[in-house]
Amino acid sequence: MDKKLDRRHFLTAGAALAGSLLLPRAFAAGGGEKQRIAMIGTGMRGQVLLKELLRRDDVDVVALCDIDPVMLGRALKQVEKEGKAKPATFGEDRDPQAYRRLLDGGKAGKLDGVIIATPWEWHAEMSIAAMQAKVAVGCEVVAGVTLQDHWDVLNTQLKTGTPYMLLENVCYRRDVMAVLQMVRAGLFGELVHLQGGYQHDLRAVKFNNGDPAKPYGSGLEYGAKGFSEARWRTEHSVQRNGELYPSHGIGPCAMYTNINRGNRFTRINAFASKARGLHDYIVKQPGGAQHPSAKTKFKLGDIVTTTLACENGETILLQHDTSLPRPYSLGFRVQGTDGLWMDINRSIHIEGKSKPHQWEDFQAYQEKYDHPLWRKYASRAEGAGHGGMDFFVIHDFVEALKAKAPMPIDIYDAVAWSAITPLSEMSIAQNFQTLDFPDFTNGLWKTRKPIFAL
């Protein structure tokens, strides 16, 4: 990228809204001891994850950090409602570095882990600080903004040995996990091509009127005048052009193809369409043509298409589509020599089982191949965010800490999936060039074995 985002600008504009090896004994309590977990970022996403932590009997939420008093107050009310002890709080002074005091072992005491749910441009810096403090990290997507961010996060984890998990919840979606079972059973034959993406109309998320009671679609402000994601996320659409949110799509595809565990990404390129959707949304609102936001020049193409080549011969296509009217879909497609699955119409075709040239409904396959984790924990996941997925991502993080086990979505997964963003930006900026994909594992992908959801 030519232009780096200014972290301090984003945080003051509202940023506070928002394990590659066995875990060393020092990082997790054993037996029946509760995990002492803190949260940095108690915005709307943070509050969803906080709900899952508070539901657990094996976790004590001992500290919360946010420089937005509204969001910090809402989080404290969540804790109180659950009848849990009041955690130590940080950020009331609006100091952007308040999270460092949370990590220093003073007021918050010793921490086993920290959940980071702040805007993207702070993830790398905060994760690095936590790992240096020997506090296990559960980081919301994405892992970093620049390519150097990803190397810095990786090198810090390798140097400190502190566990790190990317909290990518779509890997735990029920149909996605059933398809993983089908892939491992060989139902699709040898995998050839996969697709996924983030296809989600976010226009009403990227603009509001700044009122904490109306975070979605209530106006046309963003940045300092906006609230929640409109404060920070919209600016990425102004300044950047690339696959800005890859992990929802690439996470499951990477698990299907064993990326970093017998396979790797080798090449990447990206194309971006023209940018029309956000401006069109603004001017169509009452008074929008005269609103200052109508003068904004958005850099992010409405449709960004990214293609990856894999060492074992598969291709993966991702699409980022957040600025145009459309129903939500992640657009998954898993295709092999014996058939394919597509999520957009919940359909499947398996040669020799399905009628020739006809789709089958996926439901019967979903029931047959339902993952054991869902069979076991479906009742506990009921009511959790994103259809239960948020229960599973927090559950796996906490259980790995307790068991001193490898993180199921580890540092190599995090940086490989997230680095798609800066690499796609580079490709687009270089006239859609195809680029080499870094081997973050330094050759370890050849011998590492799959562990996710086994």
Secondary structure, 3 states (H helix, E strand, C coil): CCCCCCHHHHHHHHHCCCCCCCCCHHHCCCCCCCEEEEEECCCHHHHHHHHHHHCCCCEEEEEEECCCHHHHHHHHHHHHHCCCCCCEEECCCCCCCHHHHHHCCCCCCCCCEEEECCCHHHHHHHHHHHHHCCCEEEECCCCCCCHHHHHHHHHHHHHHCCCEEECCHHHHCHHHHHHHHHHHCCCCCCEEEEEEEEECCCHHHHCECCCCCCCCCCCCECHHHCCCHHHHHHHHHHHCCCCCCCHHHHHHHHHHHCECCCECEEEEEEEECCCCHHHHHHHHCCCHHHCHHHHCCCCCCCCEEEEEEECCCCEEEEEEECCCCCCCECCCEEEECCEEEECCCCEEEECCCCCCCCCEECHHHHHHHCCHHHHHHHHHHCCCCHHHHHHHHHHHHHHHHHHCCCCCCCHHHHHHHHCHHHHHHHHHHCCCCCEECCCCCCCHHHCCCCCCCC
